[in-house]
Amino acid sequence: MLSQALDSGRRISGHIMTLLLFTKSDILTTLLPVTLFALANAPHVHATRILDIIIWIWIHLLKFDISNQIQDPEEDKRNKPDRPLPAGRITAQNAADMRWLLVPVCLIFSAMYGRQTFASSACFEALSIWYNEFGGHKAGISKNLLTAVGYTCLEAGATIVAGSSSCLDSISARAVALSCAVFATTLHAQDFKDEEGDRFIGRRTLVTLFPTFARISMMLGVPLWSFFLSRLWNVDFVCSVAFIAYGTVVGGRFMVYRTASADKQSCKLYSVSDLRELKVSSR
């Protein structure tokens, strides 16, 4: 009996690890920033809902990541062999079944928090289908726009989950809209680390088409957005200086350090700087 229980425990933990590996690369770049965004942006935060926020964001990421990773597993064999499909932890068919099973799970879970959260989930699913199944990720412009709007859906839904209201107020809605604008104009930060793989498969992104312009746009765009948002939200002088300085360092890294490992680190720092969309002054 004990050996059977241990075997069952190992199988269950193995399945959980497989699911976590699908979303491993999004923990620092999406899950953490969006969670903090929601906690800062919600008008009346429920501290007891922190776990709800994390679960809501994570299951949507899991659904998206599975959908994305079953499109071209051969690419992951070359670039990311530790992912579940190239590592042989799950078959493509089982992954696809899980992906579609998660659609009603996400929608039902979202409906518990109101119509706007349900709408955010439904919109995120529509964008996911466009991005993955219909090839929206293959062109740089559509990829960035779809990803920016997708982030916006996650931020909007998570903000509602975090708060006591079933809809966004005007301040929260403005913060989400500005976040979308920032992402749409700087999200190619995430493409630098994948430049070699994108060139290999012929994917057209801003980084592969106009590499110098892409780096210059990061060097200028991140600090300029930091300055604009600091003024918009009336951030105090000391915080504004620190805010803009950090944005300048992050943007400058993309111009100065151009190796794959450096771009990966710059992308992580960029993800932390995504928190500049938050309204840091009190409500």
N, C-alpha and C positions, 0 to 999 in steps of 0.2 A: 504493500500500500504506500509506504513512504517513498519507494523508488518511482512509483507511478505519479505521485504528487510532485516529486522533484522534476520528473520529465515534463509534466504538464506545465510546471512553473517555468522551466527553461524554454518551452515552446512559446508560451505566452510572452515572456520577456523578449524572445527573438522576434516575435511579430511586432511588439511595441517598438523595438529598436529599428526594424525595417521602416515603420511609419515615420519615426524621427529622422532617419537618414534621408527620406524624401525631402524634408524641410530643413535639413541641417544648414544649408548655405543661407537660409532666410532668417535664421534666429536673430543674428545681430543686425542684418540689413533691413529687415521688415518687422518681425514680431516685436522686438524691443522698442524701436522708434515709434511704431503705431500705438503700442500700449501706453507709452509715456505721453504721446500726443493726446490720446483719448482721456487720460487722467487729468492732463492740464487743460484740455479744451472743454470738458463737460461742465456745465454751469453749476450743478450740485452733485458732486461725486459721491457715490456709494462705496465706501472702503471695502465693504463685503463683496463687491462685484469684481474685484481685481482678477480672481480666478475665472469668472465668467468672460471677462474681456480677453484674457489670454486664450481660453478655449475657443471663443468665437473667432478670433483672428486665426488661430492655428488650424482649425478644421477647414477654413476657407483657403489658407495657404496650402494645406495638404492636398485638397482637391485640385487646385491649380497646378501644383508641382507635379502631381501624378500625371495630369493631362499633358503637361509640357514634356515630361521625361519619357513618355511612351511614344512621342512623335518621331524621335531620331535616336534610339538607344546606341547606335553605332558611334555617334559623335561623343557620347559619354564614355564609351569604351576607350577612346583616345585621350579625352581631357579630364574626365571625372570617373575613373573606374571604381571608386568606392561607393557610388550610388547604388541603390538596391537592384536595379535592372542589370547593369553590366556586372555587378558582383554576384548575380545569380540567386539573390535572396527571395525573389518573387518573379513569376512569369509575366510577360506582357499582358496576357489575357486576364490574369487575376488582378493585375494593376488597373486595367481598364474597367473591370467589374467594380472594383473599389472606387474608382473615380466617379462613375455614374451613380453608385449607391450613396455617395456623399452629397449629391445634389439635393435630394429631399431632406436629408439630415440637416444640411445647412439652412435650407429654407424654413423648416419647421422650428429649428432652434432660434432663428432670427425672428420668426413671427411672434415668439414669446415676448419680445421687447417692443413690438409695435410695427406699424405699417412702414415707417421710413427705414427701419432696420431690415425689414423683409425686402423692401425695394432695393436697398443697398446690396443685399445678398443676390437678388435676382439680376441686378445690373452687373455685378461682378461675374456671375456665371455667364451672362451673354458676352461680356468682354473676353472671358476665358476661352469660350468657343471660337470667337473671332480670332483671338491671338494664336491659339494652338491649332484647332481643327481646320480653320480656314486660312492659316498661314500669315496672320497679321504680323508675326514676329520676324518675317523674312525681309522686311523693308525697314530701314532705320527710322523714318518719320512715323510710320504707323505704329512701329514697336514702341517708340517713346510716348506717343500720344495715348495709346491703349494702356500702357503701363502707368502713366500718370493718372488717367481716369480710374484705373483699377485701384491704385493707392488711395485715391479720393474716396472710393466706395468703402474701402476698409476703414479709413479714418472716420468717415461719417457714421458708419454702422457701429464701430467701436466706441465712438463718443456717446452715442445714444445708450449703448449697453452700460457705459460707465455712470451715466447720470440718472436722475429721478424722473426726467421727462421722456416721453415717447417720440419727441421730435427735437430738431436742432433749433436753438434760438439764433437771433441775427448775428451775434458775435461769433458763435461756433460755426455758423454757416460761412461767414466771411473768412475765418481762419482756414476752413477746409478748401474754399475756393482759391485762396492764395497758395495753399499747399499744392494744389493741382498746377497752378501756374509755375511755381518753382520747379516741381518735378518735370513738367513738360519741357522746360528750358535747360535743365541741368542733369537729367536722368541718364544721359549718355556717359556719365561718370562710371556706370556699371559695365559699360561695354569695353573699356580699355583693357581690363584684365582678361577678356575673352577675345581680344583682337586676333590673335593667331588662329584660334579655332574658327572664328567667323570668316576669316580670309580663306581658310582651308575648304570650307563648305560653300563659299561664295555668298555668304549673307551680306547684304548691303546695309551698313549702318553709317552713322555720321563719322564714327571713328575710322572705319575702313575706307570710306570715300574721301573724307577731308580730315586726315589725322591732325595736321597742324592747327587748322581752324578749331577743331574740337577741343584741343588742349588750351588754346587761347581763350575760347569761350568759357571754359571752366575757371581759368585764372582770373577772368574779369567777372564772370557771372556770379560766382559764389559770394565774393565780398560785396558786390553791388546789391544783391538780394539781401544780404545781412544788414547793410546800411539802410536800405529802403524799409525793411520790416522793423528795424530798431526805431526809426523815426515814426512809422505808422502806429506802432503800439506804445509810443512815448516811453521807451525804456530809459532808465536813468543813465547818466553819462558813463559811469564806471562799467556798468554791465554792457553798454553799447560798445565801448572800446574793446572789451574782452570778446564780445560777440563778433565784431567786425575783424578783429585780429585773428580769431580762430578761422573765420571764413577765408581770410587772406592766406593763411598758412595752408589750409586745405586746398584752395584753388591753385596756389602756387606749386604745390607738390605735383600736380598733374603735368605742369609745364617743365619742372626741373628733373623729377625722377620718372624715368620712362621704361623701366624694366617691368616684366610681368609681375614679379613679387612686389615691387614698389606700387604698381597700379592696384594690386589687391589690397595693400595696406591703405592706400589713398581712398579706395572705395569704402573701406570700413570707417575711416574718419569722416568721409562724406555722409555716411548713413547717420552718424552721431550728429553731424551739423544739420541734418534734416529737421532737428528740433527747433531750428530758427523760425519755423512757421508758427510756433506756439505764441500765444499772447502771454508774455511773461509778467506784464503788469497785472495788478489785481483787478477783479471784475467790479 
